[in-house]
């Protein structure tokens, strides 16, 4: 029982870490997709800023 009490915070931390990584990856992917879309739009307009 004592070993379980020691393990539980690590388990919660691992679960929270995995959730945070998933959210972070999703956010990064969304912003990267938006940036590439903006780049394509600018290139279509004949501008080469990015």
C-alpha positions as CSV (number, residue, x, y, z in Angstrom):
1,X,0.0,0.0,0.0
2,X,2.8,2.4,0.8
3,X,4.5,1.8,-2.5
4,X,1.2,2.6,-4.3
5,X,1.0,5.9,-2.4
6,X,4.5,6.7,-3.6
7,X,3.7,5.7,-7.2
8,X,0.4,7.6,-7.6
9,X,1.9,11.2,-7.9
10,X,4.3,10.0,-10.6
11,X,1.4,8.4,-12.5
12,X,-0.6,11.6,-12.3
13,X,2.4,13.5,-13.4
14,X,3.0,11.2,-16.4
15,X,-0.7,11.4,-17.4
16,X,-0.6,15.2,-17.2
17,X,2.7,15.4,-19.0
18,X,1.3,13.3,-21.9
19,X,-1.9,15.4,-22.0
20,X,0.2,18.6,-22.1
21,X,2.5,17.3,-24.8
22,X,-0.6,16.3,-26.9
23,X,-2.1,19.8,-26.6
24,X,1.3,21.4,-27.3
25,X,1.8,19.3,-30.4
26,X,-1.7,20.0,-31.6
27,X,-1.2,23.8,-31.1
28,X,2.2,23.8,-32.9
29,X,0.7,21.8,-35.8
30,X,-2.2,24.2,-36.1
31,X,0.1,27.3,-36.1
32,X,2.5,25.7,-38.6
33,X,-0.4,24.8,-40.9
34,X,-1.7,28.4,-40.6
35,X,1.8,29.8,-41.3
36,X,2.2,27.6,-44.4
37,X,-1.2,28.6,-45.6
38,X,-0.3,32.3,-45.3
39,X,3.0,31.7,-47.1
40,X,1.1,30.0,-50.0
41,X,-1.4,32.9,-50.2
42,X,1.4,35.5,-50.3
43,X,3.2,33.6,-53.0
44,X,0.0,33.4,-55.0
45,X,-0.3,37.1,-54.8
46,X,3.1,37.5,-56.3
47,X,4.8,38.7,-53.1
48,X,7.9,37.1,-51.7
49,X,8.0,38.5,-48.2
50,X,8.1,35.1,-46.4
